[in-house]
Amino acid sequence: MNEAIQNTKLRTAIIGAGKMGAIHAKVYNQLPQSDLVAIVDIDAEKARRLADQYHCLATTDCEEILDKVDAVTIATPTVTHMKLAKIFIKKKIAVLIEKPLAANVREGRKIVALAKKNGSVVAVGHSERCNPVVQAIKRLDIKPKFIEANRISPYPFRSTDVGVVLDVMIHDIDIILSLAASKISKVDAVGVNVVENREDICNARIVFDNGCIANITASRLALKTERKVRVFSQQAYLSVDYLRKSGIIIKADPNINVLKWIKDHKETGGFDLTSVNWPDLLHIEQLDIDDKEPIRLEQEAFLQAITDRTSMPEVSAQEGLAALECAQKILTSVRKHKWKEKIGDDM
């Protein structure tokens, strides 16, 4: 890393002038520690339009900006991630790659190995990890026993080069891996392709070595948008809504002695259970949530990791690879459980 950037703004650039690239450009332009200097896209007109908004360079060639940047965000189709990341990592330029890390595990491992070899900071844009709700769960330090996640929405009517697992479910995979904090022992999944050539709907059940079990459902063919997760643990029950940025925590701890007393008197027949109002025995509170923009938090952590090598990005390349490896296990299970219609079967 160039020593000059320790005490100055980091020169940043966006690779990909599509929707996500535009979002990242807007945030980079707002951050005091960032100097947005370039937009790169294979479509020269798209690059120019976005660059004009921020009065910076527009180009179609990544090579043209190698001596002009300290950090880049890659927001291009997944199949291009490894090829583009390689260009910058080899020059020891920090890279934030939009999720998923790569198109497959093999390419993801190459990116991680390349980053390690060159000592480059590589982050992955799992921005949902920076969702205020997820940040709030993280502060609770819950040890989950069961996690249920649902991420469904209507058909997006946008081009995508991946199925619903890598496009949508990958968010919850990353979050669940961070919460479970254990190796995966088993994965079972089923997926159905309806509109696209790849799966549009998928359900996966993940069993971890520490006994935690996760059940994840993702769909891009639903009638409504829903992004919810429930976490069961011995400490508490959590129910959170990513879209509404809200959640509740339910605990029985404050009244554990009362519960024991009721149980003991029930067994002796000396207590009327109809007088018990279960919610009154629970401690219910709203999750304490700081309403901060996820991508801003993501980029701040990324830039901090560049100037202070003792810091880490919100989601590292290794964590992005772990999510990708889990997604691959799910896709392998989907293919294994794929059914074939019998000829002449009217059912």
C-alpha positions as CSV (number, residue, x, y, z in Angstrom):
1,M,0.0,0.0,0.0
2,N,1.2,3.5,-0.9
3,E,2.4,5.1,2.4
4,A,1.0,8.5,1.1
5,I,-2.5,7.3,1.6
6,Q,-2.1,6.9,5.3
7,N,-2.9,10.5,6.0
8,T,-4.9,11.5,2.9
9,K,-8.1,10.7,1.2
10,L,-8.2,7.3,-0.6
11,R,-8.7,7.6,-4.3
12,T,-11.6,5.4,-5.2
13,A,-13.3,4.1,-8.3
14,I,-16.3,2.1,-9.4
15,I,-16.1,-0.7,-11.8
16,G,-19.6,-1.1,-13.3
17,A,-22.0,1.8,-13.9
18,G,-25.2,-0.2,-13.4
19,K,-27.7,0.2,-10.5
20,M,-25.3,-1.1,-7.7
21,G,-22.4,0.8,-9.2
22,A,-24.4,4.0,-9.0
23,I,-25.3,3.3,-5.4
24,H,-21.7,2.7,-4.4
25,A,-20.6,5.8,-6.4
26,K,-23.1,8.0,-4.5
27,V,-21.8,6.8,-1.1
28,Y,-18.1,7.1,-2.1
29,N,-18.7,10.6,-3.1
30,Q,-20.2,11.4,0.3
31,L,-17.6,9.8,2.5
32,P,-14.9,12.3,3.7
33,Q,-12.2,9.6,3.5
34,S,-12.9,9.0,-0.2
35,D,-12.0,10.9,-3.3
36,L,-14.1,9.3,-6.2
37,V,-11.8,9.6,-9.2
38,A,-13.2,7.3,-11.9
39,I,-16.1,5.2,-13.3
40,V,-15.3,2.2,-15.5
41,D,-17.8,0.3,-17.6
42,I,-17.6,-1.5,-20.9
43,D,-20.5,0.7,-22.0
44,A,-18.8,4.1,-22.6
45,E,-22.0,6.1,-22.5
46,K,-23.1,4.5,-19.1
47,A,-19.7,5.3,-17.7
48,R,-19.8,8.9,-18.9
49,R,-23.3,9.5,-17.5
50,L,-22.4,8.3,-14.1
51,A,-19.0,10.0,-14.1
52,D,-20.6,13.3,-15.1
53,Q,-22.6,13.3,-11.9
54,Y,-19.5,13.3,-9.8
55,H,-17.1,15.2,-12.1
56,C,-14.7,12.3,-12.4
57,L,-13.0,10.3,-15.2
58,A,-15.0,7.9,-17.3
59,T,-13.3,5.0,-19.1
60,T,-14.0,1.5,-20.5
61,D,-10.5,0.2,-19.6
62,C,-9.4,-0.8,-16.1
63,E,-5.8,-0.6,-17.0
64,E,-6.2,3.2,-17.5
65,I,-6.9,3.8,-13.8
66,L,-4.3,1.5,-12.2
67,D,-2.0,4.4,-11.3
68,K,-4.9,6.6,-10.2
69,V,-6.6,4.6,-7.5
70,D,-6.1,3.1,-4.0
71,A,-9.4,1.2,-3.8
72,V,-12.1,0.1,-6.2
73,T,-15.6,-1.4,-5.9
74,I,-16.5,-4.1,-8.5
75,A,-20.2,-4.0,-9.2
76,T,-20.4,-6.0,-12.4
77,P,-22.0,-9.4,-13.4
78,T,-20.7,-12.2,-11.1
79,V,-19.0,-14.0,-14.0
80,T,-16.6,-11.1,-14.4
81,H,-15.6,-10.8,-10.7
82,M,-12.4,-12.9,-10.8
83,K,-11.1,-11.4,-14.0
84,L,-11.6,-7.9,-12.9
85,A,-10.4,-8.4,-9.3
86,K,-7.2,-10.1,-10.5
87,I,-6.2,-6.9,-12.4
88,F,-6.3,-4.8,-9.2
89,I,-5.2,-7.3,-6.6
90,K,-2.0,-7.9,-8.6
91,K,-1.2,-4.2,-8.3
92,K,-1.9,-4.3,-4.5
93,I,-5.0,-2.1,-5.0
94,A,-7.8,-2.8,-2.4
95,V,-11.0,-4.3,-3.8
96,L,-14.6,-4.5,-2.6
97,I,-16.4,-7.1,-4.7
98,E,-20.2,-7.1,-4.8
99,K,-21.8,-10.3,-3.6
100,P,-21.3,-13.1,-4.4
101,L,-17.5,-13.1,-4.3
102,A,-17.2,-15.1,-7.6
103,A,-19.2,-17.2,-10.0
104,N,-18.0,-20.5,-8.3
105,V,-15.9,-21.8,-5.5
106,R,-12.9,-22.4,-7.7
107,E,-12.7,-18.8,-8.7
108,G,-13.5,-17.6,-5.2
109,R,-10.5,-19.6,-3.9
110,K,-8.3,-18.1,-6.5
111,I,-9.3,-14.5,-5.4
112,V,-8.6,-15.3,-1.8
113,A,-5.2,-16.9,-2.6
114,L,-4.3,-13.9,-4.8
115,A,-5.2,-11.5,-2.1
116,K,-3.1,-13.3,0.4
117,K,-0.1,-13.6,-1.9
118,N,-0.2,-9.8,-2.7
119,G,-1.2,-8.6,0.8
120,S,-4.2,-6.8,-0.6
121,V,-7.4,-5.9,1.2
122,V,-10.4,-7.7,-0.4
123,A,-13.9,-7.2,1.0
124,V,-17.2,-8.7,-0.2
125,G,-20.3,-6.6,-0.6
126,H,-22.7,-8.6,1.6
127,S,-24.3,-5.4,2.6
128,E,-27.1,-7.1,4.5
129,R,-24.5,-7.9,7.2
130,C,-24.4,-4.1,7.7
131,N,-28.2,-3.9,8.0
132,P,-29.0,-2.2,11.4
133,V,-31.0,-5.2,12.4
134,V,-28.1,-7.6,11.8
135,Q,-25.8,-5.2,13.6
136,A,-28.1,-5.2,16.6
137,I,-28.3,-9.1,16.7
138,K,-24.5,-9.1,16.5
139,R,-24.2,-6.9,19.7
140,L,-26.4,-9.4,21.6
141,D,-23.8,-12.2,21.2
142,I,-26.6,-14.8,20.9
143,K,-25.6,-18.5,20.5
144,P,-28.4,-19.8,18.2
145,K,-29.8,-23.3,18.3
146,F,-32.2,-22.8,15.4
147,I,-32.4,-20.1,12.7
148,E,-35.2,-19.6,10.2
149,A,-34.8,-17.1,7.4
150,N,-37.2,-16.1,4.6
151,R,-36.2,-13.8,1.8
152,I,-38.9,-13.7,-0.9
153,S,-40.0,-11.1,-3.5
154,P,-41.9,-10.8,-6.8
155,Y,-40.0,-11.4,-10.0
156,P,-37.4,-8.6,-10.4
157,F,-37.6,-8.3,-14.2
158,R,-33.9,-7.6,-14.4
159,S,-31.2,-9.6,-16.1
160,T,-29.3,-11.9,-13.8
161,D,-26.5,-14.4,-14.5
162,V,-27.1,-16.5,-11.3
163,G,-30.0,-18.4,-9.7
164,V,-31.9,-17.4,-6.6
165,V,-29.3,-19.0,-4.3
166,L,-26.4,-16.8,-5.4
167,D,-28.6,-13.8,-6.2
168,V,-30.8,-13.7,-3.1
169,M,-30.2,-16.5,-0.6
170,I,-26.5,-15.7,-0.4
171,H,-27.3,-12.8,2.0
172,D,-28.9,-15.1,4.6
173,I,-26.2,-17.7,4.1
174,D,-23.5,-15.2,5.1
175,I,-25.5,-13.9,8.1
176,I,-26.3,-17.4,9.3
177,L,-22.7,-18.5,9.0
178,S,-21.6,-15.6,11.1
179,L,-24.3,-16.3,13.8
180,A,-23.8,-20.1,13.9
181,A,-20.0,-19.8,14.1
182,S,-19.5,-23.5,13.3
183,K,-18.5,-25.8,10.5
184,I,-21.3,-27.3,8.3
185,S,-21.9,-31.0,8.8
186,K,-24.9,-31.5,6.4
187,V,-26.9,-29.6,3.8
188,D,-30.3,-30.7,2.3
189,A,-32.0,-28.5,-0.3
190,V,-34.6,-28.4,-3.0
191,G,-35.0,-25.9,-5.8
192,V,-37.3,-25.2,-8.7
193,N,-36.7,-23.2,-11.9
194,V,-39.9,-21.7,-13.3
195,V,-39.0,-18.6,-15.3
196,E,-35.2,-18.7,-15.5
197,N,-32.9,-21.6,-16.5
198,R,-31.6,-21.7,-12.9
199,E,-33.5,-22.1,-9.7
200,D,-36.0,-19.4,-8.9
201,I,-37.2,-20.8,-5.6
202,C,-35.1,-22.7,-3.1
203,N,-35.3,-24.1,0.5
204,A,-32.2,-25.3,2.3
205,R,-31.7,-26.9,5.7
206,I,-28.2,-26.6,7.1
207,V,-26.9,-28.6,10.1
208,F,-23.8,-27.3,11.9
209,D,-21.3,-29.3,14.0
210,N,-22.2,-27.4,17.1
211,G,-25.9,-28.6,16.8
212,C,-27.3,-25.4,15.4
213,I,-29.8,-25.9,12.5
214,A,-30.8,-23.3,9.9
215,N,-33.8,-23.4,7.6
216,I,-33.6,-20.9,4.7
217,T,-36.2,-20.1,2.0
218,A,-35.5,-17.8,-1.0
219,S,-37.8,-16.9,-3.9
220,R,-38.0,-14.3,-6.6
221,L,-41.5,-15.5,-7.7
222,A,-43.5,-14.5,-4.6
223,L,-46.5,-12.2,-4.5
224,K,-45.0,-10.0,-1.8
225,T,-41.6,-8.9,-0.5
226,E,-40.5,-10.4,2.8
227,R,-37.2,-10.4,4.5
228,K,-37.4,-11.9,8.0
229,V,-35.4,-14.1,10.3
230,R,-36.2,-15.8,13.6
231,V,-33.4,-16.9,16.0
232,F,-34.0,-19.4,18.8
233,S,-31.5,-19.8,21.6
234,Q,-31.3,-20.6,25.3
235,Q,-30.8,-16.9,26.0
236,A,-33.6,-15.5,24.0
237,Y,-36.0,-15.7,21.0
238,L,-35.5,-13.1,18.3
239,S,-37.9,-12.1,15.5
240,V,-36.6,-9.5,13.1
241,D,-37.7,-7.8,9.9
242,Y,-35.0,-6.5,7.6
243,L,-37.3,-4.4,5.5
244,R,-38.9,-2.6,8.4
245,K,-35.7,-2.5,10.3
246,S,-37.4,-3.7,13.4
247,G,-37.3,-6.7,15.8
248,I,-38.3,-8.0,19.2
249,I,-36.4,-10.0,21.9
250,I,-38.3,-12.4,24.1
251,K,-36.8,-13.7,27.3
252,A,-38.2,-15.8,30.2
253,D,-35.2,-15.3,32.5
254,P,-36.7,-12.6,34.7
255,N,-39.5,-14.9,35.8
256,I,-37.8,-18.2,35.7
257,N,-38.5,-18.7,39.5
258,V,-42.2,-17.9,38.9
259,L,-42.3,-20.5,36.1
260,K,-40.7,-23.1,38.4
261,W,-43.2,-22.3,41.1
262,I,-46.2,-22.7,38.7
263,K,-44.8,-26.0,37.4
264,D,-44.3,-27.4,41.0
265,H,-47.8,-26.3,42.1
266,K,-49.4,-27.7,38.9
267,E,-48.0,-31.1,39.7
268,T,-49.5,-31.0,43.2
269,G,-52.9,-29.7,41.8
270,G,-52.7,-26.6,44.0
271,F,-52.7,-24.0,41.3
272,D,-55.4,-22.8,38.7
273,L,-53.6,-22.6,35.4
274,T,-56.4,-20.6,33.8
275,S,-55.3,-17.6,35.9
276,V,-51.9,-17.5,34.1
277,N,-51.3,-15.1,31.3
278,W,-48.2,-16.4,29.5
279,P,-47.1,-13.1,28.0
280,D,-47.1,-11.5,31.5
281,L,-44.3,-14.0,32.4
282,L,-42.1,-13.0,29.5
283,H,-39.7,-10.1,29.1
284,I,-40.4,-8.6,25.7
285,E,-38.4,-5.6,24.3
286,Q,-37.8,-4.0,21.0
287,L,-34.5,-4.6,19.4
288,D,-32.2,-1.5,19.8
289,I,-31.5,-0.5,16.2
290,D,-29.3,2.3,14.9
291,D,-30.7,3.3,11.5
292,K,-27.5,3.7,9.5
293,E,-27.2,3.1,5.8
294,P,-25.7,-0.5,5.2
295,I,-23.6,0.3,2.2
296,R,-22.1,3.4,4.0
297,L,-21.1,1.2,6.9
298,E,-19.7,-1.4,4.5
299,Q,-17.6,1.1,2.7
300,E,-16.4,2.8,5.8
301,A,-15.2,-0.5,7.2
302,F,-13.5,-1.3,3.8
303,L,-11.7,2.0,3.7
304,Q,-10.7,1.7,7.4
305,A,-9.2,-1.7,6.7
306,I,-7.0,-0.1,4.0
307,T,-5.6,2.7,6.2
308,D,-5.4,0.6,9.4
309,R,-4.3,-3.0,8.7
310,T,-5.3,-4.0,12.2
311,S,-8.9,-3.4,11.1
312,M,-11.0,-5.8,9.1
313,P,-13.7,-5.2,6.4
314,E,-17.3,-6.0,7.5
315,V,-17.1,-9.1,5.3
316,S,-13.7,-10.4,4.4
317,A,-12.8,-12.4,1.3
318,Q,-12.5,-15.5,3.4
319,E,-16.0,-15.0,4.8
320,G,-17.3,-14.3,1.3
321,L,-15.7,-17.6,0.2
322,A,-17.3,-19.5,3.1
323,A,-20.7,-18.2,2.0
324,L,-19.9,-19.2,-1.6
325,E,-18.8,-22.7,-0.5
326,C,-22.1,-23.1,1.5
327,A,-24.1,-21.9,-1.5
328,Q,-22.3,-24.5,-3.6
329,K,-23.3,-27.3,-1.2
330,I,-26.9,-26.1,-1.5
331,L,-26.8,-26.1,-5.3
332,T,-25.2,-29.5,-5.3
333,S,-28.1,-30.8,-3.1
334,V,-30.6,-29.1,-5.4
335,R,-29.2,-31.0,-8.4
336,K,-29.2,-34.2,-6.4
337,H,-32.8,-33.9,-5.4
338,K,-34.0,-32.7,-8.8
339,W,-37.1,-34.7,-9.9
340,K,-38.0,-35.8,-13.4
341,E,-41.6,-35.9,-14.7
342,K,-42.7,-39.3,-15.8
343,I,-44.0,-39.5,-19.4
344,G,-47.7,-40.0,-19.4
345,D,-48.1,-39.0,-15.8
346,D,-51.2,-36.8,-15.5
347,M,-50.7,-36.1,-11.8
